[in-house]
Amino acid sequence: MEILVILLIGVIAGVFAGFIGIGGGLIIVPALVFILGMNQHMSQGTSLAMMLPPIGALAVYNYYKEGMVDIRVAAILCISFFIGGYIGSKFAIALPENTIKRIFGVIIILAGVKLIFTK
């Protein structure tokens, strides 16, 4: 049963990532915490480990073949994201779980408010 739940979380996160371009972590991290009962640190680490191999290769392919990918911008973002991910993980590991949960929640709320109230 747990494998079926994990598969469902992955498919739902993948659909949203391909559909609206959100990072899978926005769906996966809360699902791992609330559905599978993982702690915040474990769910974030698991989400990052999951994204390492595929990084949405098929979704990127679909956008690329339609001319909707700026390779130069994507390459620069990839390099800076790589560095930022290392730095961010060092901070996250050092902080208490409750602090990380609050930061994660605030970021989701702020992003949602901006999307709703921006033209």
C-alpha positions in Angstrom: 0.0 0.0 0.0 2.8 2.4 0.9 4.4 1.9 -2.6 1.1 2.7 -4.3 0.8 6.0 -2.2 4.4 6.9 -3.1 3.7 6.2 -6.8 0.6 8.4 -6.6 2.5 11.2 -5.0 5.1 11.0 -7.7 2.6 11.0 -10.6 0.6 13.9 -9.1 3.8 16.0 -8.5 5.0 15.2 -12.1 1.7 16.2 -13.6 1.8 19.6 -11.8 5.5 20.1 -12.6 4.8 19.5 -16.3 1.5 21.4 -16.3 2.4 24.6 -14.4 6.2 24.4 -14.1 6.3 24.1 -10.3 9.2 22.3 -8.6 8.1 18.8 -7.6 9.1 19.6 -4.0 6.1 21.9 -3.6 3.9 18.8 -3.8 6.3 16.1 -2.7 7.6 17.6 0.5 4.2 18.3 2.1 2.9 14.9 0.9 5.8 13.1 2.5 5.3 14.9 5.7 1.5 14.7 6.0 0.7 11.5 4.2 3.8 9.3 4.9 4.6 10.9 8.2 8.3 11.8 7.4 9.9 14.6 9.3 10.7 17.8 7.4 14.4 17.2 7.0 13.9 13.6 5.6 11.2 14.7 3.2 13.3 17.6 1.8 16.3 15.3 1.4 14.1 12.6 -0.2 12.5 15.1 -2.6 16.0 16.4 -3.7 17.2 12.8 -4.2 14.2 12.0 -6.3 14.8 15.0 -8.5 18.4 14.2 -9.2 18.0 11.6 -12.0 15.0 12.8 -14.1 14.8 16.5 -13.5 11.7 16.5 -15.7 13.6 15.3 -18.8 10.4 14.4 -20.7 8.6 17.6 -19.7 11.6 19.7 -20.8 11.7 17.8 -24.1 8.1 18.7 -24.8 8.7 22.4 -24.1 12.0 22.4 -26.0 10.5 20.9 -29.2 7.8 23.7 -29.1 10.6 26.4 -28.9 9.7 27.2 -25.3 13.0 26.7 -23.6 15.7 29.4 -23.3 18.8 27.2 -23.1 21.2 30.0 -22.1 18.9 31.1 -19.2 18.4 27.4 -18.2 22.1 26.7 -18.2 22.9 29.8 -16.0 20.0 28.9 -13.7 21.3 25.3 -13.5 24.8 26.3 -12.4 23.5 28.9 -9.9 20.9 26.4 -8.6 23.6 23.8 -8.1 25.6 26.2 -5.9 22.5 27.5 -4.1 21.2 24.0 -3.4 24.5 23.1 -1.7 24.4 26.3 0.4 20.7 26.0 1.2 21.1 22.3 2.3 23.8 23.2 4.7 21.5 25.9 6.3 18.5 23.5 6.4 20.4 20.7 8.0 21.6 23.0 10.8 18.1 24.4 11.6 15.5 22.8 13.8 12.7 21.0 11.9 10.0 23.5 13.1 11.9 26.4 11.7 12.3 24.7 8.3 8.5 23.9 8.3 7.6 27.5 9.0 10.0 28.9 6.3 8.6 26.4 3.8 5.0 27.3 4.7 5.7 31.1 4.4 7.3 30.7 1.0 4.3 28.7 -0.3 1.9 31.3 1.1 3.8 34.3 -0.4 4.1 32.6 -3.8 0.4 31.8 -3.8 -0.6 35.4 -2.8 1.7 36.8 -5.5 0.2 34.5 -8.2 -3.4 35.3 -7.2 -3.0 39.1 -7.0 -0.5 39.7 -9.9 -1.8 40.2 -13.5 
